[in-house]
Amino acid sequence: MKLLFILFTTMYCCAQSQYIGLVVDDKNIPIEGVVITITKQNTPTITENILVSNAKGLFELELKDNTVYLVKTQHLSYKDSLVKFNTNTITPLKIVLTTAENTLNEIVITHQKPKVTIKRDTVSYNILKYIDTNDRKLKDLVEKLPGLTLTEDGSVYFKGEKVSKLLVENQDFFGGSMKLGLDNIPAKAIQKLEILTNYSKSKLLKNNRKTETQVINLILKENKKSIVFGSLEAATNFDGFYKAHGTLFQFLPKKQNNIIIDFNNTAQQALSDDEGYSFSNVDSELFSLPIIPIGNTLDEKTHFKISNKLFTTNLKRFKDKSVWDLIGVYTKLKQKQKQVEEVENLSNNSFEQINSSKSSNTSNIYFRVTNFYQTETTERNFAGAIAIKSNDLSDEIISNSNLGLNTFKKNKLEEEIILGLLLEEVKPLKHNNNLVYGLKLDIDHSSSEFALDGSQGFLLDLIPWVEQNTYTLVNPNRVNKQNLNAAVRYFKPLGLNTTFMASSSLNINLATSKNNQSQQLDNQSLNALPEDFISNANNKNIHFINTLSYRYNNKKLDLKVGSGINTLKVSYKKHDIKENNTKMLLTPFLNMSYSFDNKKQVSLNYIKNIELPSISQLDDFLKVDSHSSVVKGNPNLDNIATHIFSLNYVDFNIPKNYSFKTLQSLTFFDRAFGYIYEFNDINSFSRYSTQDNYGFSFTSRNSFFYLFKTWQIGLQANVRINKEKTMFLSNIDVQNKSIGLSLSSKTNFKNLPNLSISPILKFNKQVFNEQNNNFNSTSYQVKLDYNFTDDIYAFAKYHRTSINGIKAYDDLEFEIRYSNRKNTIDLSLLGINTTSSRFIDQINQSLFFQTTSRTEILKKRVLLKFVYYF
């Protein structure tokens, strides 16, 4: 028997063309299941693609023009073949093979899967090629994968762009939460990691638009898809510090159950600030849920006591045509801060010492439910979320200056309830047209109780006519906001590669603010504020947007151009003040990208954004930050406008072990800040001013990465220039320039410790009304890990930062870990921030002041940790 293997060209397009292959035997019968491996003749060890013929013996792929490829075929019933194919010719290639002489049970074909495969919008990493016995969590793997960058805050970047969410088995993991997945999903449960670079949950709309959304999708091992697995962790230093952590995962065909629990006072953050963005993204074409910052920032360099609690669950149920998804989160954070600050006025040599003590108690409860219904003719997306937030703040300040001893106490209780609902539907119409329509409702009710007590004792022998002034100020505030949004979007294909899109959106925002402020002072003559007043403000924004766009897309070029036609009506009412403003604005946009092949791409983008003022910006006496200033709003109802230009080039060739990216971005802005009342030390009226600013910002980000057999190197160079003019009594010109260089290198030699070094240099220059204020910072990070035996593993990371040659802080973390033979139990000695002192000293000097501060921070932590994996 003979095999006839034919390749023929179907389309030529610039530097790369599409080809269709046909696999038949000598009787011209198609053969299914033939494995076709494609490599280039000049790089035969690098796999370009792996394909399998279908039931008709066909397969399709894209090959570069004027290139010689090696085509290898494998099948159980035939001998392996290896032939050359030149894409510069149009002559079909025929290969004749004889039947394999071995019987079926005597044939052994070993197929080695490549480390990385790239196919159109998907990059797949074979995790089995990267994982070792030291890897515990997903983040341990991500740090190894070429092309992926993991930052300290838990964000992941691919090709220099941020990955927006995390999927497990093509389903959102905790709403796509990246940090929860990185810190908790076991590495040994993962079979494959995929990067989907043009992700769309909607199948009906996938061919109508390019999303530019990047997500990570994890494919689990088969033995993990039918069992419950997870981990239990406990750690203590037997002297006050503790950590308790537990995870439980279950991924079944009809349901998923996931639970994560974390209690610690070691400043280890379980939720990042990005979780609010992840939970708001429900894969809606038109809307998103309210962004609720449920993640708490834990800063061990500013607080000396931190207690953090987290309980979160994610439940999914799969029906025939729909998926129900429930997320529940509870967090509670307690923090305490102490600081001593000495301020010297360089112009008159006056001196002030400020002792401050702050504490906060924050709790969040969050629930989100979504339902995605999908058939061949309808897609329906429902989502609802509710959040209850509470924050109790306390601040005490004792100030000793040339004017005497002043004490201030501030207490603030904030409570907020947020509700969000949305419903969206996608309907296919005739001639491949698609219609998307939906409604969204957001309700936000917040209240705050602000109390400020103070006493100011002055030097009566020097200023006998000034009386001692004590006062109390109480400011309760209530804000109610409602947002109703209705939108519709229409997609119409105009040809094979062109699409017309038209959309309309009506956004109605209603807000009311009630602010009752009262104060009592011993010395009324020195007070410019009234004793009691009531401020009732009403704000209404109506934003009607009609958008038209045209998109052309082929294998190389993707062009989208259009504009939004915005009709804005903003009204504001308070007491006798009434303001109305109606505008019509254009918001044009341009998105253009050109792909030279699967690995090189250049893109150009422009967009204009506008932002309307909120009720908190408009109402006066709403934000009292201290004894010396009261912020008033901006009753002229000006909007904020920004123009953003960006040019981007990417050369991403992971099969050849390198990547290069450069991004140039230019932003013009025109912002309105509002009015400010300011008071001096004796609480008398000082000045009234308005400030608006305009200017531009230029950013250049460049990165290069290369992977050798035993080591890798990366380089990042960032430049930022910001220039703005502020109207504040008089014109103030401010220029900020910064240059950052970051070099990373990592070794992976057999039988030697793995070493990673990352030095960072930053040069900053500020010009303030022609006065220079420059400072430079240098930092570096060194990581070292080594397997002494199969059971003993050690890891250390040292980080140091200096500003103008003076050490700002350093940090040493380490772990010495013993594991049993099955890797189900870890016993570790864990060190956190072991080189730091109990205090951080810092000196800041401006044109007029020199400030020396000492902050008490979280002390060294060396814990004994036990982990059980099941």
N, C-alpha and C positions, 0 to 999 in steps of 0.2 A: 504494500500500500504506500502511496506517495501523498505528500502534503503540498498543496499549492498555496503559496502565501503571496498575496497581492497588495501592494500599496499604491493608491492613486490620489492625485491632488484634487481637492474640491474648491479651494479658495486661496488666492494669493492676497496678502494684505501687508504692505510695507515690508518689515523685516521678519515677519513670522506668518505662517500660513497654516490652515487647518487641513488635515488629512484624514481619510477614512481607510481603515484596513479591513481586508476580507480574508478569512481563514477557511480553506476547503481541503478535501482530500483529492486523490487522483480521479475520483468519480464526480467531482464538483459538488460534493455534499458539504454544507457548512458544518463546522465543528465548534461546539460550545465548550467553554472552560479552558481555552488555551491561554497560558500566562505569557504575556509579551512584556519584555523588559527593554527599555530604551536608554542607551547611553551614547555620549559623543565619542567619536573615534580618538580625539586627542585627550579625553579624560575618561577612559573606560571604567575606572573604579567608582565614578560618581553616577548614581542612578538619576536620570532625568525624569522618568515616569515608569509606572507599572500599571499595566492594563490587563483585562480579562475579556476575551471575546464573548459576545452574547449568544442567544439561541440561534441567530441568523449568521453567526460567524463574524459579525462586524464589531469594530471598535473605532473610536475617533480620538484624535489628539492634535496638539499644536506643535509644530516644529519650526525651528529657525531656518530661514532661507540661506542658501549657499553654505550648507553645513553637511558634513558626513556623519551619519549616525550608525551605531551598531544595534541591530535588532535581534534579540535572543528570544526563542520560543521554547516553551516547556509544556509537555503533556504526558500523562501516564502511558498512553498507547503509542507514542512516537518518540524517536530519538531527539535530543536537544539539537537546535540549530542556531547558528550565528552567522548573519549576513550583514553586508554593508548596504546602506541606502543613502544616496546623495539627493538632497532636496532641490538641487539645481537642475535635475533631470526630470522629465515627465514620463520616462519609460517605466512601465510596471515592473516590479521585481518579483520573479518567480523562484521559489525554492522547492526542490524535490527531496523528500525525506523517505527513508525506508522504515518499515515497521520495527519497533523495538523487539529485540530477540528475547528479552527476559519475559517471563510470565508476570502477571499483575502483582502477585504477592512477593515477587523477587525484586521489584523495582523500588528503589528508594531515591526520591528526589528531595534534596535539601534546598529550601528557598530561604535565603537570608534577607529579611526585610531591612530596608535602608533606615538610617537614623531619622532622616527628614525627607518628606515627599511634599511637593508643591503641585497643586492642581487648581487652576483658576483662582477662586476666592478662598481656598482652604490650604493652610499649611499644617501638616500633621507631623508630630514628633512621636517616634516610637520610644515610649518611656522605658521599656526593657533595656534599651541601649544606653541609658543614662543612670538609672537607679542603682544604688549600692546599699549595703547593709546599714549605713549611717543615716540614710534619709528617713525622716520620721513623718514630716508633714509636706503638703503640697508646695509650700514656699521653699523647702530644701531642693525640690526639683526645678522650680522656676528659675532659681539662681544659676542653675547649670545650663539651661537651654540657650543655645545661641540665638541671638536676635531679640530675646526678651530681657527687659530691665526691671528689676524690683527695687523700689525706693523704700526709705525708712518708714514712711507713713503707710505702707501696705499697698501702694498703687503699682500697677504693672503697665509697662509701655512696650509696644511692638512697632518696629519701624519708626520709633520716636513718637508715636501717637499713643495716647492713653487707651487701654482696654477698658471698655465701659461696664462689662458685667461678666459673671461666671455662670456657666451652665454645667449641669451634670446629666449625662444621657439626654442632651438636647432640651433640658428643662431648667428654669431658673433655680439656682441654689440660694435660698434665703433672699429672694428678690434680685438675685444677681450680685449679692454682696461679695466683694473681692477679698476683704480682710478676713471675714469669717471662714471663707473657703481656704485661704492660704494657711491660716493658723490651725485649722481643725481637720481637714480632710486627710486621711492617712495616705502617705505616698505609696505604700505597698498595695493599695486598693486600685491603683490607676493602671490601665492598660495603654491608653493613648491620650495625648493632649493635642487638641486641634485649635488653630486660630482661624476663626471665620471673619474675613476682612470686609465683607459686604452683607452683614447679617440682617435678615428680615424674618420676623415670625410669620408675617402674612405671605402666604403662597400666591394669593391673587394679585398682590401688588409687587411681587419680587421683580418682575421684568419692567415695571413702570418707572422705577426710580432707583438711584444709587444711594444707599443709606450712609456710606462712609463710617458705619458702626463696626467696631472690632470687639469680638467677644471670645472668651476661652470656653471651649466645650471639652469636658472630660468624659472619656469612655472607660467604664469600669471593667475590671476583670470579671469573667463569667461567674466565678465562685463567690463574688461579692454582691451579685444581683438577687440573691435569694436568702440572705442571712442578715442578722443584726450584727453590726460591728461598731467599734468605737474605742474609747479610752477613758481611764480614770487617773487623775493626777492629784497628788498632795505634796506640799512643800512647806517647810518651816525652818527658822533659824533658832527655835526654842527661846527667843527673846523678843517676841512681839510681832515679827513679820510672818506672814502666812500667804499661801495660795492654794486654792482648791478649784479644780477644773474637771469637767466631765463632758463627754460627747457620746451621742448615740445616733447611728445612721441605719436606715432601712430603705433600700431601693428595690421595690417589687414592681412587677408589670402593671398592677392596678392601683398602687398607692406608694407614697413615700412618707416616711416619718423621720424627722430630724430634730434633735434637741441638743442645745449647748448651754452649759452652766459655768459661770466663772465668778469666784469670790477672791479678792486679793487686796492687800494694802502695800504692794511692792511697786506700784505705778506701772503695771503691765496692762496696756490698753487692749480690751477685747473687741471694742467697736471703734471704727475710725470715723472721722468727720464726713467721709464720703458715703456712709451708709444711708443718710437721708436722701442723697441723690439716687442711690441704687433703688431704694424702696419706692421713690416717686416715679421711676421709669417702669411702666407696665406694658411696654411695646405697643403703645397707641400711636396711630398715625397723626392724630390731631392734637392730643392733650397729654398732660402729665398730672399726677397727683401733687398736692402741696409738698414742697420740700421741707421736711421737718428734721432739724439737726439733732437726732437722738444720740449720736455718738458724743462721748465726752472726751475732751482733751486733757490728758494727764501730763502735767509738767513737773517732773521731779526736781528741776533746777529752779523752781520758784516756790514750791510748797514743801513744808517739812512733815506734813501728815496727809496721807491720801488713802481713802477707803473706797473700793469700787465693787459693785455687785451687778451681775448680769444674768438674766434668764431669758432665753429666746427659743422659739420653736417654729418649725416650718412643716406644715402638713399638706400633702397633695393627694387628690383623688382623681383617677382617670376614668371617664365614661367612654362610651363609644365615639362620641364626637366632641367632647368638651373636657376641660381640665379645671378643677377647682383647686385654688392655692390659698392657704391661710398662713399668715405670719403674725406671731405675737412676740413682743419685746417688753421687758421690764428692766430698767436700769436705775441705780441709786449711787450717787457719788457724794462723798464728803471730803472737803479739802480745807487745810489751814495754812496760813502764810504769815511770816514775820519778816519785817524789813526795817533796817535803820538807814536813813539817808541824810547826808550832809550836803547842803547846797551853799556855794559861795558865789556871791555876786561880784564879778570881776571889775565892774565899773565903779562901785562904791565900797567894796570890801565888806559888805554886810554878810551876815552868816545866819543859817537856819538849820536846825537839826529836827528831823521828822522821824518819829517812831510810829510804825503802822502795824496793825494786827487785823487780818482779814480771815473770814471763814465763809464757806458756802455749803449749802445742802441742796442738791439737785436730784430730782426724780423724774422719770419719763415712763409712761405707759403708752404702747403703740400697738394697734391691730390693723392689719390690712387683709382684705379678701379680694380675690380676682377670679373671674371665670372667663375662659377663652373657648368659644364655640366655633368649630371649623368644619365646613363641608366643601364640596366642590363648587357650590353656588353661593355660599354665605359665610362670612366671618363676623363674629360678634364678640366684642370685648367689653366686659363690665369690671369695674374696680371701685372699691370703697375703702376708706381709711379713716381712723379716728385716733387722735393723739391727745393725751392729757399731760401737761408739763407743769412742774412746780419748782421754784427756785427761791431759797431763803438766803439772803446775803447780809452779812454783818461786817462793818468796817469801823475801826477806832483809830484815830490819829491824834498824836500829841506833838505839837509843834512848839519849839523853843527858838525864838529869834530875837533880833535887836528890839522888837516891839513888845517882847514879853512872852508869856506862856499862853498858848491857844490849844484848846481841846475840841475835837469834833467826833461825833458818833453818828454813823449812818446805818440805817436798817432798811432793807427793801425786800418785800415779799411779792413775787411775781407768780401768777397763775394763768394758764392759757389752755383753751380747748380748741382743737382744730378738727374740722370734718371735711372730707373730700369725697365726691362721687362723680363718676363719669361712665358714659355709655356710648359705644361707638360701633358702627356696622359698616362692613364692606360688601358692596353688591356688584357683581359683574353684569354689564349691560351688553347689548348687541355689538358686534364687530370688535370684540376684545376691549371695549371701553369699561372703565371701572369707576364706581361712585363710592365715596366715603363720607359719612355724615355722623354727627354726634352732638351730645350735650355734656356740659360739665358744671358742677356747682361746688363752690368752696365757701365754708363758713368759718370765721375765726373770731373767737371771743377771748379777750385778754384783760386782766386787771392787775394793778400794781399798787402797793402801799409803800410810799416813800417817806421816811422820817429822818430829819437831820437835827441834831442837838449840838450846840456849840457854846463855848465861852471864850471870850477874848480879854485877857488882862494886859493892860498897857502900862508903861512906865509913867505913873502919875506924877512923879517928881520932875520928869522931863517934859511931860505934856499934861499939865494939871487940868486943862479945860476939856480933855477927852475923858468921858466916863467909861467905866468898864461895861462891856456889852455882852450880855448873854441872850441867846435866842433859841427858839424851836421853830421848825418848819415841817409841816405835814402836807403831803401831796398825794392824795388818792387819785387814780386815773383808771378810766374804763374805755376800752376801744372795741368796737364791733365792726367787722368787715364781712361783706358778702360779695361774691364774685360769680357771675353767671356768664357762661361762654357757650355759644352755639356756632358750629362750623360745618362746612361742607367742602369737599374737594373732588374734582372731576379729572380723570385721566383719559386722554384720547390718543391712541396711536395714529400717527400720520403716515407711517410707512414702516419699512423693516427696521430702521434704526432711529426713528424720531418719535417723540411723544410731546403732546401739548397738555399742559396742566393749568386749570383754573380753580381758584379757591376763594371762599368768602368766610370771614370770621367776625362775629359780633361779640365784643367783650364789654360787659357792664360791671363796674366796680362801685359799690356803695360803702361808705365808711362814716362812722360817727365816733366822736371822741368827747368824753366828759371829764373835765379836769377841775377838781376843787382843791384850792391851795389856801392854807392859812398859816400865819406865822405870828410869833410874839417876840418882841425885842424890848430890852430895858431902855435902850436909847433910840427912840423912834425917829429922832431928827436925823440920824445917820443912815436911815433906810430909804432906799429909792423905790422899793416895792410896796404895794398896798398890803394891809394886814390880811384881808380875805378877798378872794375873788373866785368866780366860777367861769370856766371857759367851756362852752359847748360849740363844737365845730362839726360841720357836715361837709363831706367831700363826695363828689360823684364824677366818675370818669367813664366816658363812652368811647370806645375804640372800635372803629369799623374798618376792616382791612379787606381789600380785594387784591388778589395776587394772580398774575399771569406769568407763565414761564414756558420756555421751549427747551427741550432736551434732545440732543443728538448723541447717539452712543453706538459705537462699533467696537471691534476688538482692540482698537488702538486709542481712539479719541472718545472722550466723554465731555460734552459741553452742555452746560445748563445756564441760561440767561433769563432774566425776568425782573419784575419790580412789584412791590406792594404799593397800593394806593391807599393811604391812611387818612381817614377822617377822624379827627380828635375833638372831643368836646369835654372840657374840664370845668367844673363849677365848684365853688367853695363858699361857705357861709358860716359866719361866726358873729354873734351880736349884730351890730349894724354894718359889718363888713361883708360885702358880697362881691365876688369876683367870678367872671365867666371868660372863658377863652376857647375859641374854636379855630382849628387849623386844618389844613390839608397838606400832607407831606408825602413825598415819594421815598421809598426805601428800595433802591435798586440792588441787585446782587448778580454776581458772575461766579460760576464754578467751572473750571476747565482743567482737565487732566489728560495727559498723553502718555501712553505706555509703549516703551520701545520693545519690551518683551514682558515675560511674567515677573521680571525682577527690577526693571528700571522704569521710573515714572517721574514726570514733572507735572506740577499743578499750579494754577494761578487762581486766586480767590479774592473777591471783593464783596463787602456787605456793609449796609448802613443800618444801625440800630437806633431806636428811640426808646426812652423810658419816661413814664409819667410820674409826677410827684405823688407820694403816698400821704396818708393822713398824719403820720408821725412827722413828716417833713413840714407840713403846713401849719399845724397847731402850735401856738406859743405856750411858754411855761410848761412844756410837756416833758422836757428832759433836764432835770436839775442834777448835775453831776457832783457838785461840791458846794462849799460855802461861797465860792467866788464867781460863779458864772451861771447864767440861765440862757438856754438856747431857744430862740424863737424861730418860727417857720418861714416859709417863702411864699407870701401871698400873691406873687405875680404869676404863679402857675407855670413857670418855664419848665420845659422838658430837657432831658439830657440826651444829647446826640453824639454818636461815635461813628467814625468811618474806619473800617479795617481793611487793609490790603495785605495779602500774604503770597509769597512765592516759595514753592517747596519742591525739592528734588530728592528722590530716594533711589539708591542702588542697593537692592536687598538680594544677596545671592548666598543664602545659607548653605546650599549644596557645595559651593566653592569656599565656604567658611569666611565670608566677609560681608559687611554692610556699611553703607555710607548714607548720611542724611543731612540735608541743609534746609533750614527754614528761615526766611526773612519776612518780618511782619512790621507794618507801619500803621499806627493808629492815631487819628485826629479826634480830639474830644472838645466838647463845649458843655460845661457843667454849671449848674446853679446850686449854691450851698445854702443861701438864706441869710437870716439876720442873727446877730449875736449881741446880747447884753453882757457886759463884763463889769465886775466890781473889784475894788481894791481890798487891801487887808482889813480895813475898818468898815467894810460892808457898805460903803457909799458908792453912788453911781460913778462909774469911771468913763465909759465910752459906749457908743452905739455904732455899729458898723455893718456893712454888708460885704459879702465876699462871693465872687464868681471867678471861675478860672477856665482857661482854655489853653490848648497847647497840643503837643504831639508826643508820641512814644514810639521808639524804634527798637525792635528786638531781633537779634540774630542768634539762632541756635544751630550748632553744627556738631555732628557726632560721627565717629568712625570706629569700626570694630573688626578685628581679624582673629580667627581661631586657628592655631597651629595644632599639631598632634598632641603636644604635651603642655602647651600654655596658650593663653589668649591675651590680647591687649585691646584697649579701647581708649578713645580720646574724645572729649567734649570741649567745645569752645563756645561760650555765650557772651554776647555783647548787648547791652541795654543802654539806651539814651532816652532820657525823659526831660522835656522842657515845657514849662508852663508859666503863665502869668496870672497872678491872683490880684483881684481888686479888693484891697483891705485897707481902708483909709487912704492909702497911697498904693501905687502899683508896686508889686513885689515880683521880681523875676527869680525863678528857681530852676536850676539845671542839675540833673543827676546823671552821671555816667558810671557805668560799671562794666568790668570785663572779668569773666570767670573762665578758668581753665581747669579741667578735671581729667586726670589720667588714671586709668585702671588697668591692672595686670593681674593675672592669675596663673599659677602653675599647677600641673597635675602629673607629676612624675611618679612612676611606679616605685613603691617602697620608700618614698620620701614624703614629708608633710606637704599638704596643699597650702600654698601661700597666696594671699590676695592683698594687694596694696593699692590704695586709692588716694593720692594727694590732690588737694583742691586749693587753688589760688584765686582770690577775688580782689580786684582793685576798684575802689570806689572814689569818685570825685564829685563834690557838691559845690555849686556856685550859688550863693545867696546874695542877690543884689551886689554882684561883683566881688563878694567876699568868699574866699575859698575855704572849704572844710573837707579835708581828705582823710580817708582811713582805708587801710588794707587789712584783709583777713587771710590767714592761711590755716588749712586744716588737713589732716590726713587720717586715714583709717587703715588698719592692718588686721587681717584675719589669718588665722592659722588653725588648721585642723589635721589630725593624724590618727590613724588606727594603729595602736601599739600591738594589739592582737585582735582576733575575731570578736573578742568580748569587751575590750577596753578601747574607748574612743575619747579624744580630748579636743576641745575647741576653745579658742581665745580670740577676742576682738578688742582692739585698743583704738580709741578715737580722741584726738586732741585738736583744739581750735585756739588760735591766737589772733588778737586784734592789735595792729600796730606793734607787733613784737611782744605783747603782754599776753600771758596765758589767760584765756577766758574760761575754759573748763577742759577737763579730760575725763575719760570714762573707760574703764576696763571691765569687760564681761568675760567670763570663762565658764566652761562646763567640763567636768570629768565624769564620764558615764561608763557604767558597767551594764552589760546586757546579757541575758541568758541565751542559750543556744538557739531557741526558737524565736528570739526577738519579741517576746511577749511581755517581758518585764525589764524596765530600766531603773537603775538606782544611780542618782547623780549628785554631785556636789556642784551647786550653781552659785556663781558670783555675779552680782549686779552693781555697777558703779563703785567698784572696790577701791579706786584710786582717789576719789574725790574727798575733800574735807567736808565738814558739816556746814560750811558757809561758802558762798560765792561772793567775791569782792569785784567791783567793777567801777571804773572811772570814765565818765563821759564829759567831754568839754565842748561847748559851743562858743559862739562869739562873745556871749555875755555871762555865761554861767559855767561853773565846774561842779559836777555832781559826783559824789562818792557814795556808793551804796553797798550794803552788806545784807545778803539774803540768806536766811536759814533754809537749808534744803534737806531732802530725804537722805538719811545716812546710809552707810554701806550696808549691803545685804548679801550675806553668804548663807545659802539655804541648802538643806538636804531634801532632795526631791525623789519621789517614788511615782512611777507611771506603769500602769497595767493596760495592755492592748488586748482587745478581744474581738 
